[in-house]
Each structure stands twice: as C-alpha cells, then as structure tokens.
Amino acid sequence: MALTGSLDAAAQAKAAKAEAYKAPRTAFGQPDLSGYWTNNTMTPMTRRPGVSSLVYTEDEVKKMEAEAEAEVEEGNAPTDPNAGAEAAKPAASSLRPEFAAAGGDVGGYNRGWLDPGHTVMRVRGEPRSSLITTPNGQIPPRKKGAPPPPGFGRGLGSFDSYETRSLGERCIIGFGRNGGPPMFPNGFYNNNYQFIQTPDHFVIEVEMNHDLRIVRLNAKHRTDDVRPYFGDSIGWWEGDTLVVETTHIPQSQGFMGSWKDLKVTERFTRVGPQRVHYAFTIDDPTVWDAPWGGEYEFAPLNGRIFEYACHEGNYALPGILAGARAEEQAAAEAAAAKAAEAAKSKAKDKKAGD
C-alpha cells in the first residue's frame, strides 16, 4: 500500500512512541485487544473530490471539525411543529453528502438520530483524508471483463420476494460494511465494536445488527465451497499483531463486486492505551492487477454495546411486497377484463355477421 504525504516532526515522535508501546497481555499471554472500540469518523472510505493529499493540514482539520460541530448544533435545534415539511427540512449545504438524503428528506432521520463521527481519522497522529491509502485515495481500476461493482441500494426495485431484498433491509446483517471484511464505519450510526479474546478464538461483536465475526486462531481454511456470512476467517499472531485472513466470502457480502476469489487480510495492533491500529489488504487477481488496501485506528468507546433492535413495528417490507402483489392483481384483473371485453366484442361481431 502506497502512502502519500510526509510525517512532520510531531507525527514522527508519535510514530516512534507507538512503535515503542508494549501492549498489555491477557491472562493467557496474548497482546490484549479486548474491550469496546469505535471507528466512527468523518473521514470517508475514499478521498473526496478536490482533495489531493492523504494527509490534511491541521488548519483544514480545524475547519472541518468546527463545521461538523455546527452541523450537530443545527441538527439538534428544535423544529417548529407548525412549519411545513419543506421549511423543516435542513438546508442541503448544512449536511454531509453521505447522509444528506437519509437525514434531510421528509420521513428520513433527524440529525439527532445520526452518529457519523465528527472528528477526522488520525493514523500515527496524521489526520487522514481517506481510509484507503492508494495513491489517489480511490478504488483501483478494475481488470477488463471483471464484474462491475454493485450500485447503491442492492435489492431496491425487486419485489418478487423478501429473499431478493438486501440483507440489511431484512435485518440479517447490518447495512454498510461495519462487519466486513474489510470493516468500515457506515457514515450513519452504530459504528461500535467489542473485541473478545480466548486462547483459540478472536471474536468481533459488531453493534450494527449485533453481528458476530468469529476468527479461529492457528487453524486452516475450510476446503469446501460453503460460504458463511462474513466468510471463513482464520488468524495468527505475528509479534504483537493479530493477522486475520478471510476467504469463502458469500456473493451477498461481496466487496466492490469481488467475492468468489476475494481474500481479505486484516491486521490488528494495539499501538497505545487508547488506540488499536487496523490495516486491511484486498486481494482478488480476477478483479485487480495487484493487492491494495488502507488503514485507520480504533478509539475507545465511551460506554458499552447494548442490544441492537431496529425492525420492531416496521411494516415497510411487508408493505412493499403487499403493494407489489396488489399491483399485480390489479394488472391481472385489468387484463382479464380486457380479454372478456374483446371476447364479447368478437361474439357480437360474429352474431352480426351471421
């Protein structure tokens, strides 16, 4: 992975301090990664248009984080209950692009329901413009003939069955890529985790939809083609770094259209009392010419993870499918009526001819 930008003296000092840090050990001798962590941040997965460097200046950070604070204050301000829908809708300019639609549209979330993060992600002290560390901060070009990446809202426009709708909409796994692999904040909320360690397993509890990723330590990948949710993850320790390798990822959880030959390698390293460094590498020779990836750092969650409950009392999915069935029935009745009218007209013409 190519990293751009250079460390200033302060960042170099922080990096040296991180390298010197020795993670505490568990009772069974492993570097201790356990606890509650969060990766929420206003830094996006890919670099925003017009941003050329991987590393922001401190002045840029100060401006962006101040704007995020103002956005929170504006979003949490009382709404006039007598104002019309459009008057109550926040100005598009006051919302970040990634959730302007969901948070701003009528029927969407008010700002108070969103917790996307209001600080820039720092890695070894550097304020980052993207979580991906390719030279331009974008997904690399795909090989000719590689499957295209799926569009936003997988399952939208399909009304044949609940099984054709998205896994997130069906509350099977969370939306976005909180669970991964690779793991990313979703830009909205619930970007929190609990890491649990045993001598032979590493478990990642994902707040979004209380998903669990279970990593088998010092094991081998399965040899069949069964593809469980989140793939088949095995792990091992390289010094103080936990290396997790995942294959057998199901098509429904593919990353940017890659799944069948996708291998994701993740590295978790405790680099300070308050930081866990996370790096990931994407490898699929059928889609990209070379492996690529990125990095960020988890910070402590001020609290713990509670039960995730979202769909209770939610009639959207049965309403969507029932509406489609009603439209189909109406179309069938209209077709039957048209056929009956045609038959009646034909009989009438025949009688007149006789």
RODO-2510 file (C-alpha; in nm, 4 decimals, decimal comma):
residues 354
     n   res          X          Y          Z
     1     m     0,0000     0,0000     0,0000
     2     a     0,1361     0,3308    -0,1014
     3     l     0,1066     0,6145     0,1491
     4     t     0,1440     0,9707     0,0384
     5     g     0,2412     1,2732     0,2364
     6     s     0,5269     1,3013     0,4873
     7     l     0,5321     1,2918     0,8640
     8     d     0,6212     1,6137     1,0367
     9     a     0,8407     1,6078     1,3461
    10     a     0,5478     1,5771     1,5859
    11     a     0,3958     1,2907     1,3892
    12     q     0,7345     1,1171     1,3749
    13     a     0,7601     1,1420     1,7505
    14     k     0,4139     0,9925     1,7876
    15     a     0,5026     0,7137     1,5473
    16     a     0,8188     0,6334     1,7417
    17     k     0,6210     0,6318     2,0650
    18     a     0,3653     0,3962     1,9117
    19     e     0,6417     0,1606     1,7978
    20     a     0,7867     0,1593     2,1485
    21     y     0,4495     0,0864     2,3098
    22     k     0,4146    -0,2623     2,4555
    23     a     0,0578    -0,3868     2,4691
    24     p    -0,0625    -0,5406     2,7958
    25     r    -0,1090    -0,9173     2,7961
    26     t    -0,4132    -1,1302     2,8621
    27     a    -0,4092    -1,3994     3,1288
    28     f    -0,3100    -1,6471     2,8563
    29     g    -0,0259    -1,4351     2,7214
    30     q    -0,1692    -1,2692     2,4075
    31     p    -0,1418    -0,8935     2,3416
    32     d    -0,4656    -0,7549     2,4860
    33     l    -0,7003    -0,6145     2,2189
    34     s    -1,0159    -0,6775     2,4192
    35     g    -1,2678    -0,4128     2,5095
    36     y    -1,5144    -0,1743     2,3498
    37     w    -1,3939     0,0253     2,0489
    38     t    -1,5293     0,2593     1,7827
    39     n    -1,4238     0,3541     1,4305
    40     n    -1,6716     0,6366     1,3759
    41     t    -1,5134     0,9240     1,1873
    42     m    -1,5923     1,1924     0,9346
    43     t    -1,3069     1,0619     0,7172
    44     p    -1,4645     0,8721     0,4227
    45     m    -1,3507     0,5421     0,2760
    46     t    -1,2399     0,7113    -0,0472
    47     r    -1,0991     1,0607    -0,0880
    48     r    -1,3445     1,3384    -0,1645
    49     p    -1,3260     1,5222    -0,4987
    50     g    -1,0741     1,8044    -0,4964
    51     v    -0,8631     1,6561    -0,2145
    52     s    -0,5202     1,5583    -0,3440
    53     s    -0,3274     1,4547    -0,0344
    54     l    -0,3734     1,1613     0,2015
    55     v    -0,2902     1,3906     0,4948
    56     y    -0,4860     1,7031     0,5858
    57     t    -0,3210     2,0108     0,7309
    58     e    -0,4104     2,0991     1,0888
    59     d    -0,5881     2,4135     0,9648
    60     e    -0,8036     2,2008     0,7340
    61     v    -0,8851     1,9673     1,0222
    62     k    -0,9814     2,2543     1,2499
    63     k    -1,2178     2,3958     0,9876
    64     m    -1,3847     2,0625     0,9069
    65     e    -1,4325     1,9620     1,2685
    66     a    -1,5769     2,3040     1,3539
    67     e    -1,8237     2,2670     1,0662
    68     a    -1,9195     1,9227     1,1961
    69     e    -1,9870     2,0645     1,5415
    70     a    -2,2009     2,3396     1,3903
    71     e    -2,3872     2,0771     1,1902
    72     v    -2,4697     1,8898     1,5115
    73     e    -2,5901     2,2060     1,6836
    74     e    -2,8088     2,2993     1,3863
    75     g    -2,9473     1,9490     1,3535
    76     n    -3,0325     1,9263     1,7219
    77     a    -3,2114     2,2639     1,7278
    78     p    -3,5863     2,2495     1,7998
    79     t    -3,8125     2,2210     1,4951
    80     d    -4,1226     2,4374     1,4624
    81     p    -4,4116     2,1870     1,4783
    82     n    -4,6282     2,4226     1,2727
    83     a    -4,3768     2,4620     0,9911
    84     g    -4,4364     2,2833     0,6641
    85     a    -4,2303     1,9842     0,5632
    86     e    -4,0005     2,1807     0,3326
    87     a    -3,9491     2,4539     0,5906
    88     a    -3,8478     2,1949     0,8492
    89     k    -3,6033     2,0273     0,6148
    90     p    -3,2384     2,1232     0,6798
    91     a    -3,0510     2,3032     0,4092
    92     a    -2,8606     2,0576     0,1912
    93     s    -2,5478     2,2651     0,2354
    94     s    -2,5548     2,2005     0,6102
    95     l    -2,5464     1,8225     0,5749
    96     r    -2,2600     1,5998     0,4747
    97     p    -2,3134     1,4338     0,1344
    98     e    -2,3101     1,0794     0,2700
    99     f    -2,6269     1,1276     0,4716
   100     a    -2,7909     1,4368     0,3248
   101     a    -3,0654     1,2249     0,1682
   102     a    -3,1337     0,9972     0,4635
   103     g    -3,1123     1,2732     0,7199
   104     g    -3,2692     1,5506     0,5176
   105     d    -3,5577     1,4024     0,3199
   106     v    -3,9067     1,4126     0,4632
   107     g    -3,9520     1,0868     0,6508
   108     g    -3,5752     1,0475     0,6941
   109     y    -3,3738     1,0721     1,0124
   110     n    -3,3366     1,3942     1,2064
   111     r    -2,9758     1,4823     1,2832
   112     g    -3,0183     1,3719     1,6439
   113     w    -3,0521     1,0100     1,5343
   114     l    -2,7210     1,0101     1,3495
   115     d    -2,3768     0,9490     1,4967
   116     p    -2,1417     0,9501     1,1980
   117     g    -1,8406     1,0852     1,3824
   118     h    -1,7320     1,4476     1,3971
   119     t    -1,3539     1,4124     1,4017
   120     v    -1,1019     1,3379     1,1297
   121     m    -0,9393     0,9937     1,1479
   122     r    -0,5788     1,0031     1,2649
   123     v    -0,3256     0,7297     1,1952
   124     r     0,0043     0,7601     1,3815
   125     g    -0,1009     1,1150     1,4530
   126     e    -0,1663     1,2046     1,0872
   127     p    -0,5127     1,3440     1,0027
   128     r    -0,6252     1,1359     0,7055
   129     s    -0,8445     1,2328     0,4086
   130     s    -0,9414     0,8716     0,3301
   131     l    -0,9275     0,5282     0,4886
   132     i    -0,7998     0,3821     0,1628
   133     t    -0,4296     0,4516     0,1084
   134     t    -0,3978     0,4071    -0,2672
   135     p    -0,2035     0,6950    -0,4307
   136     n    -0,5221     0,8801    -0,5332
   137     g    -0,7378     0,7598    -0,2459
   138     q    -0,9741     0,5742    -0,4797
   139     i    -1,0563     0,2117    -0,5575
   140     p    -0,8016     0,0938    -0,8198
   141     p    -0,9166     0,0404    -1,1808
   142     r    -1,0712    -0,2980    -1,2485
   143     k    -0,9428    -0,5510    -1,4950
   144     k    -1,1182    -0,5704    -1,8281
   145     g    -1,4076    -0,8135    -1,8008
   146     a    -1,4217    -0,8015    -1,4193
   147     p    -1,7753    -0,7827    -1,2736
   148     p    -1,8899    -0,4245    -1,2120
   149     p    -1,9307    -0,3045    -0,8532
   150     p    -2,2914    -0,3169    -0,7313
   151     g    -2,4869     0,0054    -0,7195
   152     f    -2,6215     0,1630    -0,4024
   153     g    -2,9297     0,0015    -0,2534
   154     r    -2,8815    -0,3605    -0,3562
   155     g    -3,2279    -0,5204    -0,3748
   156     l    -3,4124    -0,1977    -0,4465
   157     g    -3,6519    -0,2345    -0,7357
   158     s    -3,7037    -0,6066    -0,6726
   159     f    -4,0468    -0,7013    -0,5400
   160     d    -4,0752    -1,0746    -0,6083
   161     s    -3,9835    -1,1922    -0,2582
   162     y    -3,8272    -1,0814     0,0671
   163     e    -3,5326    -1,3040    -0,0293
   164     t    -3,4424    -1,0695    -0,3151
   165     r    -3,4229    -0,7668    -0,0862
   166     s    -3,0975    -0,6617     0,0824
   167     l    -2,9608    -0,8419     0,3874
   168     g    -2,9637    -0,5174     0,5839
   169     e    -3,3266    -0,4473     0,4994
   170     r    -3,4140    -0,7991     0,6161
   171     c    -3,2193    -0,7418     0,9410
   172     i    -2,9921    -1,0407     0,8747
   173     i    -2,6696    -0,8394     0,8844
   174     g    -2,6092    -0,4675     0,9158
   175     f    -2,6076    -0,2348     0,6183
   176     g    -2,2797    -0,0882     0,5041
   177     r    -1,9580    -0,2743     0,5858
   178     n    -1,9356    -0,2477     0,9635
   179     g    -1,8869    -0,6237     0,9902
   180     g    -1,6755    -0,6525     0,6781
   181     p    -1,4321    -0,7790     0,5939
   182     p    -1,2901    -0,5227     0,5422
   183     m    -1,4593    -0,3250     0,8201
   184     f    -1,5643     0,0362     0,7608
   185     p    -1,7811     0,2832     0,9503
   186     n    -2,1130     0,3225     0,7711
   187     g    -2,1337     0,7013     0,7930
   188     f    -2,4586     0,6996     0,9909
   189     y    -2,4507     0,5278     1,3332
   190     n    -2,3713     0,2112     1,5322
   191     n    -2,0020     0,2156     1,4403
   192     n    -1,9021     0,0393     1,7598
   193     y    -1,7459    -0,2956     1,8467
   194     q    -1,6463    -0,5307     2,1243
   195     f    -1,3310    -0,7397     2,0840
   196     i    -1,3315    -1,0660     2,2808
   197     q    -1,0296    -1,2944     2,3131
   198     t    -0,9839    -1,6570     2,4130
   199     p    -0,6730    -1,8719     2,3686
   200     d    -0,8058    -2,0118     2,0379
   201     h    -1,0598    -1,7561     1,9115
   202     f    -1,0888    -1,3835     1,8462
   203     v    -1,4479    -1,2573     1,8342
   204     i    -1,5619    -0,9229     1,6949
   205     e    -1,9079    -0,8198     1,8091
   206     v    -2,0434    -0,5556     1,5719
   207     e    -2,3010    -0,3188     1,7195
   208     m    -2,4814    -0,2851     1,3859
   209     n    -2,7315    -0,5734     1,3935
   210     h    -2,5294    -0,7448     1,6731
   211     d    -2,3298    -0,9368     1,4137
   212     l    -2,0504    -1,1654     1,5318
   213     r    -1,7315    -1,2401     1,3448
   214     i    -1,5588    -1,5465     1,4870
   215     v    -1,1917    -1,5883     1,3978
   216     r    -1,0369    -1,9308     1,4552
   217     l    -0,6758    -1,8939     1,5664
   218     n    -0,3993    -2,1178     1,4304
   219     a    -0,6499    -2,3016     1,2111
   220     k    -0,6829    -2,3813     0,8419
   221     h    -0,9421    -2,2568     0,5944
   222     r    -1,2314    -2,4832     0,5098
   223     t    -1,1809    -2,6860     0,1946
   224     d    -1,5408    -2,6913     0,0671
   225     d    -1,7250    -2,4075    -0,1061
   226     v    -1,9621    -2,3297     0,1820
   227     r    -1,9645    -1,9525     0,2251
   228     p    -2,0886    -1,8386     0,5680
   229     y    -2,1782    -1,4777     0,6380
   230     f    -1,8553    -1,2760     0,6867
   231     g    -1,6603    -1,5558     0,5178
   232     d    -1,4217    -1,8053     0,6731
   233     s    -1,1722    -1,6258     0,8990
   234     i    -0,8559    -1,7706     1,0467
   235     g    -0,5947    -1,5820     1,2458
   236     w    -0,2472    -1,5968     1,3943
   237     w    -0,0149    -1,3721     1,5907
   238     e     0,2883    -1,2070     1,4359
   239     g     0,4533    -1,0499     1,7368
   240     d     0,2003    -0,8048     1,8820
   241     t    -0,0106    -0,8017     1,5637
   242     l    -0,3126    -1,0257     1,5138
   243     v    -0,3342    -1,1220     1,1452
   244     v    -0,6797    -1,2279     1,0220
   245     e    -0,7217    -1,3841     0,6775
   246     t    -1,0710    -1,4284     0,5319
   247     t    -1,1816    -1,6249     0,2265
   248     h    -1,5079    -1,8004     0,1253
   249     i    -1,6950    -1,4691     0,1286
   250     p    -2,0550    -1,5070     0,0033
   251     q    -2,1705    -1,3183    -0,3040
   252     s    -2,4262    -1,1275    -0,0965
   253     q    -2,1354    -0,9778     0,1020
   254     g    -1,9010    -0,9162    -0,1881
   255     f    -1,6764    -0,6094    -0,1782
   256     m    -1,6970    -0,3825    -0,4816
   257     g    -1,8206    -0,6770    -0,6903
   258     s    -1,5419    -0,9092    -0,5708
   259     w    -1,6298    -1,2229    -0,3727
   260     k    -1,5530    -1,5602    -0,5303
   261     d    -1,1734    -1,5214    -0,5349
   262     l    -1,1545    -1,2446    -0,2759
   263     k    -0,9061    -1,2715     0,0103
   264     v    -0,9038    -1,0029     0,2785
   265     t    -0,6121    -0,9786     0,5205
   266     e    -0,6600    -0,7631     0,8309
   267     r    -0,4049    -0,6668     1,0937
   268     f    -0,4939    -0,5541     1,4472
   269     t    -0,2183    -0,3962     1,6594
   270     r    -0,2535    -0,2248     1,9973
   271     v    -0,0377     0,0845     1,9447
   272     g    -0,1298     0,2739     2,2612
   273     p    -0,3580     0,2661     2,5639
   274     q    -0,6269     0,4389     2,3575
   275     r    -0,5617     0,3112     2,0043
   276     v    -0,5812    -0,0113     1,8000
   277     h    -0,4280     0,0160     1,4539
   278     y    -0,6283    -0,1624     1,1835
   279     a    -0,4879    -0,2320     0,8363
   280     f    -0,6507    -0,4284     0,5552
   281     t    -0,5362    -0,5672     0,2213
   282     i    -0,7711    -0,6598    -0,0653
   283     d    -0,6512    -0,9343    -0,2957
   284     d    -0,8508    -1,0655    -0,5935
   285     p    -0,6376    -1,1292    -0,9051
   286     t    -0,9511    -1,1728    -1,1162
   287     v    -1,0622    -0,8141    -1,0444
   288     w    -0,7491    -0,6065    -0,9703
   289     d    -0,3944    -0,6237    -1,1020
   290     a    -0,2373    -0,6042    -0,7569
   291     p    -0,3396    -0,6114    -0,3912
   292     w    -0,4358    -0,2777    -0,2346
   293     g    -0,5781    -0,1558     0,0933
   294     g    -0,5867     0,1012     0,3676
   295     e    -0,5695     0,1659     0,7402
   296     y    -0,7250     0,3506     1,0316
   297     e    -0,7245     0,3369     1,4119
   298     f    -0,9951     0,2301     1,6554
   299     a    -1,0517     0,4539     1,9577
   300     p    -1,2098     0,3541     2,2898
   301     l    -1,5894     0,3578     2,3055
   302     n    -1,7108     0,5678     2,5941
   303     g    -1,9519     0,3025     2,7167
   304     r    -2,0526    -0,0439     2,6043
   305     i    -2,2618    -0,2074     2,3329
   306     f    -2,6285    -0,2634     2,4037
   307     e    -2,8873    -0,4699     2,2187
   308     y    -2,9420    -0,3612     1,8605
   309     a    -3,3138    -0,3534     1,7842
   310     c    -3,4330    -0,1788     1,4704
   311     h    -3,7183    -0,3540     1,2938
   312     e    -3,9755    -0,3924     1,5679
   313     g    -4,3049    -0,2448     1,4448
   314     n    -4,1514    -0,1872     1,0998
   315     y    -4,4080    -0,2699     0,8329
   316     a    -4,2077    -0,1374     0,5399
   317     l    -4,1019    -0,4708     0,3907
   318     p    -4,4426    -0,6445     0,4136
   319     g    -4,5951    -0,3217     0,2831
   320     i    -4,3576    -0,3163    -0,0146
   321     l    -4,4339    -0,6782    -0,1056
   322     a    -4,8080    -0,6437    -0,0414
   323     g    -4,8147    -0,3343    -0,2617
   324     a    -4,6451    -0,5261    -0,5431
   325     r    -4,8961    -0,8110    -0,5094
   326     a    -5,1827    -0,5593    -0,5171
   327     e    -5,0419    -0,4045    -0,8359
   328     e    -5,0060    -0,7491    -0,9913
   329     q    -5,3636    -0,8387    -0,9001
   330     a    -5,4925    -0,5106    -1,0412
   331     a    -5,2977    -0,5712    -1,3622
   332     a    -5,4326    -0,9278    -1,3869
   333     e    -5,7895    -0,8096    -1,3313
   334     a    -5,7459    -0,5372    -1,5926
   335     a    -5,6065    -0,7918    -1,8394
   336     a    -5,8957    -1,0295    -1,7667
   337     a    -6,1494    -0,7518    -1,8133
   338     k    -5,9852    -0,6504    -2,1414
   339     a    -5,9876    -1,0131    -2,2610
   340     a    -6,3522    -1,0507    -2,1633
   341     e    -6,4424    -0,7307    -2,3458
   342     a    -6,2533    -0,8499    -2,6531
   343     a    -6,4316    -1,1852    -2,6422
   344     k    -6,7660    -1,0115    -2,6009
   345     s    -6,6931    -0,7823    -2,8957
   346     k    -6,5836    -1,0768    -3,1078
   347     a    -6,9034    -1,2670    -3,0242
   348     k    -7,1079    -0,9622    -3,1079
   349     d    -6,9351    -0,9216    -3,4453
   350     k    -6,9883    -1,2907    -3,5195
   351     k    -7,3572    -1,2684    -3,4373
   352     a    -7,3915    -0,9630    -3,6585
   353     g    -7,2165    -1,1483    -3,9416
   354     d    -7,4499    -1,4474    -3,9062
***
